[in-house]
Amino acid sequence: MTNVFVDCLKMDGVIRCPGDGGFSDVIVFGRHIKLRKDHPAIELMGRLDELEAMAEWGITEMGGEEFTNIAAMAAALNTYLATGNASWLKPIRDLINKSCEVDSKELGWFIPGDKRTALLNLLRVKAREAERTAVRLLDDENLPSNNVRELIGMLNQLNKYIAHLIFLSNVQVFRNVNDKINTLIK
């Protein structure tokens, strides 16, 4: 087994690890670069890690193809962010194309009716956070804008994929937000 501190050094009784100074050496769209830990690319990697981890929690708690698909999609998007290799987007496109052929029930404001649907809604929110973070990558002139736009589009489609799963699940749908609020406060 390899120790996770393998790249750290102990000097004069003090442990120093890469990243202690607020920067990370990462690969973004196939380029090895050093970024501040608050850079949108680093934040996006973390958001995708969080989305994947939450989906994996859904797998262990409830099982289900929807959670394995979302975990795989998050991992593929994170790998695309690192490599810039569009082949990582194929499984996502395949799942989205397949789901677009299935009509959901009515659309609108909703309240999840069970744990599975509530977790899907949380995953949808996390996918939207990742998408908003990805948009900030457009401000970095050193990143390839075509890759960034592709990533933003795929994150938007991931959000819609999860929303589609929600509307196919156990939800109470409302025509307007007032009806939803009135139901919640009764």
N, C-alpha and C positions, 0 to 999 in steps of 0.2 A: 504494500500500500504506500502511496506517495503522500507525504506531508504537504498540506496546503501552504505551509510557510516556507516551502523549498526555495522560493526566490527572495526570501528575506535574509538580512545579514545581522549578526550580533556583533556590535562594535563597542568596546568599553562598557560592556554590560547592558547596552541599550539595543533593542531590536529595531531595525529600520526595514520597512517593506516598500516595494514599488507602490506609488500612489499616496504615500504619506504626505507629500507636498501639495496635494490638491489637484494633481494631474494624473491622467491615465494614458498609457500607451495602448492604443486600440487600432483595429483595422476597420475602416469605414469605406464602403464601396471599393474594396480591394486595395486601398492605400493604407499603409501603416503610418499613423499620425499620433501626435501627443496632443491631448485636449484637456482643458480644465474639466473637472468633474461636474460642473454645472452647465456644460455645453449641451445643446439640445440633442446631439447624437448620443451622448452618454445617458441623458435622461430618457430618450426613446428606448435605448437598449434595456434600461431598468423597467420601463413601463411594459415592454413586451415580455420581459422576464416575469413580471408580476401577473400579467394576463395568462401566461403559460402556467405559472404556479397555481393560480386560482382555478384554472380549468383542470389541472391535475388533481387538485383537491376535490373537484366535482367528480372526477373519475373514481377516486378512492371512496368518497362518501355515497355516491349514487350510481356510479357506472353510467354507461350510455355513450353512444356513438357521437352525440353532439359535443360532449366534453373532450373526447379524444380528438375530434376534428378541430376544435378550437385550439387545443394545446399544440397540435401539429401545425396549424396555421400560424400561431404566434412564433413557434420555433423557426418555421420557414421564413417568416418576415424578418426575424432577427438575423438569420443567416444571410438573407438578401442584403440587409443593411450592412453587414460586415463584408460580404464578398462582391456585391453588385452583380452577381451572376443571376440572370433572369430565370434560369432553369428552376430555381427555388420557388418561383411563383406559380409554376405549373400545377402543383397539387391544390393550391388555393383556387386558382381559376377553375379547375375541374369541379371542385366542391360547389363553388358559387354557380357555375353553369348548371349543375345538376339541381341545385335547390331553386333556381329561378323557374324551373319547369313545374313547381308545385305551388298552387295558389293557397294562400293563407285565408283564414276567416276574415272577418271585418278588421279594419285598421282604426287606430285612434289612440287616445290615452288609455292606459291600462293599469290594472293592479294584478300582480302575480298571484296565482291561486295555490301554489305549493312551493316547497323548497327548491326543486329543480328549476322552476321558472324564475324564482327570485334570484337564484345564482346566475342563470343566463342573463338576467337583467343587469346584474352587477358586472358580468363579463362585457356586456354591451357598453356600459359606462366606461370601463377600463379601455376598451378598444377606441372609444371616442377620445379619451384622454391621450392615448398614443397618437391618434391622428392629429390632434391639435399640436402636440409636441413636434410631430414630423413637419408640419407646416412651417415651424420656426427654422427648420433646416434650409429653407429657401433663402434665408438671410445670409447664409455662409457661402460666399462666392467661391470658396475653394472646393465645394462639393459639387459633383455633377448634377445639374438641375434636372436633366432627363431622368436620372435614377431617383431623385427626390420626388419628382412628380409621380413617377410610377409607384413608389412606395406609398405616397399619400392616397392615390387612387385605390390601391389594394387595401389599405387600412379602412377607407370609406366603405369598400365592398365587404370587408370583414364585419364592420358594424352592421351593415344591412343584412348580412347573412345571419348574424346573431339575432337581430330584431325579427327576422323571418321565423327563426326557430321559436322565438317567444310567442309570436302570434299563432303559431301552430300548436302551442302548448296550452296549459291550464291558466288562462287569463280572463279577467273580466274587462271588457272593452267599453269605453265611454266615447260618445260623440264629441264631447268638449271637456275642457279641464274643470269647469264648474261642477259638472256631474260627478267627476272623479273626487273632487275635494269634498263635495257634500256627502258622498258615500263614505269617505274616510273619517269624517268628523261625526258621523251618526253614532 
